[in-house]
Each structure stands twice: as C-alpha cells, then as structure tokens.
Amino acid sequence: MFVSRVILHADVDAFFASVEQRDDPSLRGRPVIVGGGVVMAASYEARRFGVRSGMGGSRARRLCPQAVVVPSRFAAYVEASRAVFAVFEQIAPVVEAMSIEEAFLDIGALAGTKGAARQLAQRLRGAVREDVGLPITVGVVRTKIVAKMASRAAKPDGLLVVTPAEERAFLDPLAVEDLWGVGPATAKRLRERGLSTVGQLTQLSEAALVEILGKGTGRHVHALARNIDPRPVQPNRPPRSFGAQRSLGRRRLVPAPEELDDTLARLADRIVRRMGKAGYAGRTVILRLRFGDYSRATRSHTLPEHAAEAEPVLAAARALLAAAMPLIERQGLTLVGLTVANLVDLSDGKQLQLSIVPAAGAAAKPQTPAVSPARGGTPAS
C-alpha cells in the first residue's frame, strides 16, 4: 500500500519555450530562447549550453550562438496554461497552482497503491501531451517537499514515484542544494561544516543545525532533510502584490545614478518574471526607499493599463525615483524596494492591454496619498 496522502507535483518542461516549439515545428529539436533583452525561458537544447532563465540576452547568445531567439507571447502561454490546468482538474479533486505551468495535486483519494499512483500520473502526462501538445514531468510522493524534488530529478519529460519506504534512498544521496528551500548562502554554510548531502544532515540534531544556521533556518532544514511537511494541497489564494527589494548597505551616501538605475532594472525584471510565471499582470507600481537615517518613504504610480512586461514597470519606477532624488541627495539611501500591485489574473479570461511605456523624459506623477507597504503587500526579497 501507498499512504492516504499522495501528492503529485506536475511541471511543464521549459514552458514558454515548449509552447514556441509546439506552435512552430521548425523550432523542435533546436535551441530556443524566449525573450531578447533578458531570457524568459530556454529550451533544454539551449540549456545544454548553459543558458538559463533570467540571464542577459547577450550572454545567452554568446553561450549558444546557434539559438533561435523568439519574442514572448503571453496570450499563447496563458491559453496553454488554461488547457494544462483543465487536465489537472480532470485528474485530481484538489489542485494547488504554484505558477502558470506547475501545480500540486492531491490524489490520495484515488491512489492507494504505488501502481495506482503511477497510472494516474501516466494518465495525466499522456493527457497533457495529447490535449495540449506539451511535455510535462511529474513527481509523486506523500509530501509537497519531496514531490517537488522528485519532479525536478525526473526532468525533462519524466515520471518518478517515491513510496514512503523509498524516501530515504531518494533523499540521502542528494546534495544539500537540492533540498527545496535551501539557497546558496545556506548551502555554503553547511558545506563549510563538511555537510554536503541530505543524508549527512539527518545525522545532526535540530539543535546542532540551529547552532550552524540560526533558529529559523536550522529548524527548517532539519524538517526538510527528514521530509517533515504536513502542509496539505489546497486551492490558491490570489496574491495581492509581487515585490522585490535590495539593500544598499547600512550607511550609504548617494549611490551613483547608473547603480540606482541598474538596481531598479533588476528589481523590475525579477518582479515581472515572477508575475508572468504566476499568470498575473499589475497596474500600480510602488517604490519604497529607506534613507541613511533609517527614515522611509513610499511613492506610487498607477499605469494606464495593466502591465505584463518590465518596460512600463521600470519606466514608472524611474519616474518615481527621479521625483524622490532631492530626499536621496539629502539623506543618502540604504534600501530600494519595488512592488507591483492592483493585479489581474490572466487566466480568468479578462482582456489584457499592455500599458504604454512613457516617452523618454516623461515623468510619472506620484499619486497621493502614497500606498503603504501594508496595503500594497510586503515585497519579498
């Protein structure tokens, strides 16, 4: 027997690039890059050359000069996402979307054995391939943590079912970086202590990991390594905002203009990529600043239409920053935060009109009263 709770993590492979290859047969089997300025997605043929999402377009083309670069087509991706999720909902009674192309599915009520779980996962993969024309990888385990890791291990276009009896054999050889939620900084601290595999982590007590990583992170990693994850699959609550921030140091004078602009560009790109993966566009751009004396200011601007690309978000952020420069020049700057709120779900059938990028030199007029972080959502680092 399997267990009463069986969780399936399904993730379409290289989603944006796979949609492009599906819709244009001449791209199949070739390295494809979606997005010119910044890579939004790369096919597995391009990934073999080191191309990754979020990479600058010029670097990606140097790594893979034979790649075909295509512009993004959000309408096509949204339509493909709708079709994929329609399959999910036909297979499982409970579906929790993680992004525009991946989800957790609770199939515990349908899969009492490993064979039944595998059959359901194979049925899902076949339906996505047949009905939507896209490759999808699936991991089937009893927890979200390991289901996500299993699907990642099975990519591309694969399936991995891990029973409770097989969990340790699957987890123990993995590198600490492979634990879902362990970032580069945490992995570095663990490796500095000679801890390179998940199996080694399970030999330590929670107190020992807390001593190495701190209270919150130590407890989290202790639970991850032991596959302690009681979270159920549950329908999604729509996000209120998407944000990112960057600390410039505890005590700063006025940063160079090019450094500030580069910071804004990176934040805007990060936010828009996250919105795109989650299937949202936003209209209100919120700039948060922390000054050298630790006082704070918030400025906001609402675009004419909802935006799903970085250019209008960045243009509004630049205008807000320009309006705040007198304060920055007097007080210095220690943190820049950017948030996009007033969201619209692209999967609900609403018509999206991209906002127009303001002409060069045109400043967006900050609105009053300013939107506070509490109302606009707390930006995530």
C-alpha positions in Angstrom: 0.0 0.0 0.0 1.0 3.6 -0.5 -0.4 6.1 2.0 -3.6 8.0 2.5 -2.0 11.3 1.4 -0.5 11.1 -2.1 0.8 14.4 -3.6 1.6 14.8 -7.2 3.8 17.7 -8.4 3.4 18.4 -12.1 5.6 20.9 -14.0 5.6 21.6 -17.8 9.1 21.4 -19.1 10.6 24.8 -20.2 7.1 26.0 -20.5 7.4 29.2 -22.7 10.0 27.6 -24.9 7.9 24.4 -25.2 4.9 26.4 -26.3 7.0 28.1 -29.0 8.3 24.7 -30.2 4.8 23.3 -30.2 3.4 26.1 -32.3 6.4 26.3 -34.7 7.5 22.9 -35.9 10.7 24.4 -37.3 11.9 25.1 -33.7 11.5 21.5 -32.5 14.8 19.9 -31.5 16.6 23.3 -31.8 17.9 25.6 -29.0 15.2 28.2 -28.4 15.5 31.3 -26.2 12.3 33.3 -25.4 13.0 37.0 -24.8 15.8 39.1 -26.2 16.9 41.5 -23.5 16.5 39.0 -20.7 16.0 35.3 -21.1 12.4 34.5 -20.0 12.8 30.8 -20.9 15.2 28.4 -22.6 14.5 25.1 -24.2 16.5 22.1 -23.0 18.5 22.2 -26.2 19.7 25.7 -25.2 20.2 24.8 -21.5 22.8 22.3 -22.5 25.0 25.3 -23.4 24.4 27.0 -20.0 21.6 29.3 -21.0 19.2 29.9 -18.1 16.1 32.0 -17.3 17.0 35.5 -16.0 20.3 35.6 -17.9 21.1 38.6 -20.0 20.3 38.0 -23.7 23.7 39.0 -25.0 25.4 36.5 -22.6 22.9 33.8 -23.7 23.7 34.4 -27.3 27.4 34.1 -26.7 26.9 30.8 -24.9 24.7 29.5 -27.6 25.1 31.5 -30.9 23.1 29.0 -32.9 20.0 29.5 -30.7 16.8 30.9 -32.2 15.6 33.9 -30.2 11.8 34.5 -30.2 9.7 37.2 -28.6 7.4 36.3 -25.7 3.7 35.7 -26.5 1.8 36.0 -23.2 -1.6 35.3 -24.8 -0.3 31.9 -26.1 1.2 31.0 -22.7 -2.0 31.9 -20.8 -4.1 29.8 -23.2 -1.7 26.9 -22.9 -1.8 27.2 -19.1 -5.6 27.1 -19.1 -5.5 23.9 -21.1 -3.0 22.3 -18.8 -4.9 23.2 -15.7 -8.1 21.8 -17.3 -6.3 18.5 -17.5 -5.1 18.8 -13.8 -8.7 19.4 -12.7 -10.0 16.4 -14.6 -7.4 14.1 -12.9 -7.4 15.3 -9.2 -10.1 16.6 -6.9 -7.8 19.2 -5.3 -5.3 21.3 -7.3 -3.0 24.0 -6.0 -1.3 26.1 -8.6 2.3 27.1 -8.0 2.8 29.1 -11.1 1.4 29.4 -14.7 2.9 25.9 -15.5 3.1 23.9 -12.3 0.9 22.6 -9.6 0.4 20.3 -6.7 -2.4 17.7 -7.0 -3.8 15.7 -4.1 -4.6 12.2 -5.5 -4.7 10.4 -2.1 -8.4 9.5 -2.5 -7.7 7.9 -5.9 -4.3 6.2 -5.4 -4.0 3.6 -2.7 -1.0 1.8 -4.1 2.2 2.7 -5.9 0.8 1.1 -9.1 -2.4 3.2 -9.0 -0.4 6.4 -8.3 1.9 5.7 -11.3 -1.1 5.0 -13.5 -2.7 8.3 -12.6 0.5 10.2 -13.2 1.0 8.5 -16.5 -2.6 9.3 -17.4 -2.0 13.0 -16.6 1.2 13.1 -18.6 -0.5 11.5 -21.6 -3.4 13.8 -21.4 -1.2 16.9 -21.3 0.8 15.6 -24.3 -2.3 14.6 -26.3 -4.6 17.5 -25.4 -2.2 20.4 -25.1 0.9 19.2 -27.0 3.4 19.9 -24.2 5.9 17.7 -22.3 5.4 17.5 -18.5 7.3 16.0 -15.7 5.6 14.5 -12.6 6.8 13.6 -9.1 4.6 11.5 -6.8 5.3 11.3 -3.1 3.5 11.8 0.2 4.7 15.4 0.8 5.0 18.6 -1.1 8.7 18.9 -0.4 9.7 15.6 -1.9 7.1 15.7 -4.7 8.7 18.9 -6.0 12.2 17.4 -5.7 11.1 14.2 -7.4 9.7 16.1 -10.4 12.9 18.1 -10.6 15.0 14.9 -10.5 12.9 13.3 -13.3 13.2 16.2 -15.7 12.8 16.5 -18.6 9.6 14.7 -19.6 9.8 12.1 -16.9 8.0 10.5 -14.0 9.2 9.5 -10.6 7.1 7.8 -7.9 8.7 7.6 -4.4 6.9 5.5 -1.8 7.5 6.1 2.0 9.8 3.1 2.1 11.9 4.6 -0.8 12.2 8.2 0.6 15.5 7.8 2.4 17.1 6.1 -0.6 15.9 9.0 -2.8 16.8 11.8 -0.4 20.1 10.8 1.3 22.4 11.0 -1.7 21.1 14.4 -2.8 23.3 17.5 -2.5 22.2 19.9 0.2 21.5 22.4 -2.6 18.8 20.1 -3.9 16.6 20.5 -0.9 13.7 22.7 -1.9 14.2 25.9 0.0 17.9 25.7 0.7 19.6 28.6 -1.1 23.3 29.2 -2.0 24.1 31.0 1.3 22.7 28.2 3.5 24.3 25.6 1.3 27.7 27.3 1.6 27.5 27.4 5.4 26.6 23.7 5.5 29.4 22.7 3.2 31.9 24.8 5.3 31.0 22.3 8.1 31.6 19.3 5.9 27.9 18.7 5.2 27.3 18.1 1.5 24.5 15.6 1.3 21.0 15.3 2.7 21.9 12.1 4.4 24.6 13.8 6.4 22.1 16.4 7.6 19.9 13.7 9.0 22.7 12.7 11.4 22.5 16.0 13.1 20.0 17.1 15.8 17.8 20.1 15.3 19.9 21.9 18.0 23.1 21.3 16.0 21.6 22.7 12.8 20.2 25.7 14.8 23.7 26.3 16.0 25.1 26.3 12.5 22.3 28.1 10.7 20.3 30.1 13.3 17.0 29.3 14.8 14.5 29.7 11.9 16.7 28.2 9.1 18.1 25.4 11.3 14.6 24.2 12.2 13.5 24.5 8.6 16.5 22.5 7.2 16.1 19.9 9.9 12.5 19.3 8.8 13.4 19.4 5.1 16.0 16.7 5.5 13.6 14.4 7.3 10.7 15.1 4.9 8.6 16.6 7.6 6.0 18.6 5.7 2.4 18.4 7.0 1.1 21.1 4.5 -1.9 19.9 2.6 -2.7 20.7 -1.1 -5.2 23.5 -1.0 -6.8 25.8 -3.5 -5.0 29.0 -4.1 -5.5 32.4 -2.6 -4.8 35.1 -5.1 -1.7 37.2 -4.4 -2.2 40.9 -3.6 1.2 42.0 -5.0 4.6 41.0 -6.2 7.7 42.7 -4.9 11.4 42.6 -4.5 14.0 44.8 -2.7 17.7 45.3 -2.5 19.7 46.5 0.5 22.5 49.0 -0.4 24.3 48.8 3.0 23.6 50.1 6.5 25.1 53.5 5.9 25.2 54.9 2.4 25.7 58.2 0.7 24.0 58.9 -2.6 24.6 55.9 -4.9 25.8 56.6 -8.5 22.9 57.2 -10.9 23.9 54.2 -13.0 23.9 51.9 -9.9 20.5 53.1 -8.9 19.1 52.5 -12.4 20.7 49.1 -12.6 19.1 48.2 -9.3 15.7 49.3 -10.5 16.1 47.4 -13.7 17.0 44.2 -11.9 14.1 44.5 -9.5 11.6 45.2 -12.2 12.8 42.3 -14.2 12.6 39.9 -11.2 9.1 41.0 -10.3 7.7 40.8 -13.9 9.2 37.3 -14.4 7.5 36.2 -11.1 4.2 37.7 -12.2 4.5 36.1 -15.6 5.1 32.6 -14.1 2.2 33.1 -11.8 -0.1 34.3 -14.6 -0.6 37.9 -13.4 -0.2 41.4 -14.7 -0.2 44.5 -12.5 -1.1 48.2 -12.7 0.2 50.1 -9.6 3.9 50.5 -9.2 5.1 51.2 -5.7 8.6 52.4 -4.8 9.9 52.1 -1.3 13.0 53.9 -0.1 15.0 53.7 3.2 17.3 56.5 3.8 20.7 56.8 5.6 18.9 57.9 8.9 16.6 54.9 8.6 13.6 57.0 7.8 11.4 55.7 5.0 9.3 56.9 2.1 6.8 55.3 -0.2 5.8 56.6 -3.7 3.3 55.0 -6.1 2.0 55.5 -9.6 -0.8 53.7 -11.4 -0.3 52.8 -15.0 -2.9 53.5 -17.7 -3.3 49.7 -18.2 -2.2 46.5 -16.5 1.4 45.6 -17.4 2.9 42.2 -18.0 6.3 43.3 -19.2 9.2 45.0 -17.5 9.4 48.2 -19.6 6.3 50.1 -18.3 7.0 49.0 -14.7 10.6 50.2 -15.0 9.6 53.5 -16.6 7.2 54.3 -13.8 9.8 53.3 -11.2 12.4 55.6 -12.8 10.0 58.5 -12.7 9.2 57.9 -9.0 12.9 57.6 -8.2 13.6 60.9 -10.1 10.9 62.6 -8.0 12.5 61.3 -4.8 16.1 62.3 -5.7 16.0 65.5 -3.6 15.4 63.4 -0.5 18.0 60.8 -1.5 20.6 63.6 -2.1 20.0 65.0 1.4 19.7 61.8 3.4 21.5 59.0 1.4 20.0 55.7 0.6 20.2 52.2 2.2 17.4 50.2 0.6 15.3 50.2 -2.6 12.1 48.2 -2.8 9.8 47.8 -5.7 6.3 46.3 -5.7 3.6 45.9 -8.4 0.0 45.7 -7.0 -3.5 46.1 -8.4 -3.2 42.7 -10.0 -5.3 41.0 -12.7 -5.3 37.2 -13.1 -4.5 36.5 -16.8 -6.1 33.1 -16.6 -9.6 34.3 -15.8 -10.4 35.3 -19.3 -10.0 39.1 -18.9 -8.7 41.0 -21.8 -5.2 42.3 -21.1 -3.9 45.6 -22.7 -0.3 46.3 -22.1 0.5 49.7 -20.7 2.4 52.1 -22.9 5.9 53.0 -22.0 6.1 56.7 -21.2 8.1 58.7 -23.7 11.7 59.5 -22.9 11.9 62.2 -20.3 8.2 61.9 -19.3 7.8 61.6 -15.6 5.1 59.7 -13.9 3.4 61.9 -11.4 3.4 60.3 -7.9 -0.1 59.8 -6.5 -1.3 60.9 -3.1 -1.8 59.5 -0.7 1.1 57.1 -1.1 0.3 53.4 -1.0 1.8 52.0 2.2 3.6 48.6 2.2 0.8 47.2 4.5 -1.9 48.0 1.9 0.1 47.2 -1.2 1.6 43.9 0.1 5.0 43.3 1.6 7.8 43.0 -1.0 9.7 39.8 -0.9 13.5 39.8 -1.0 
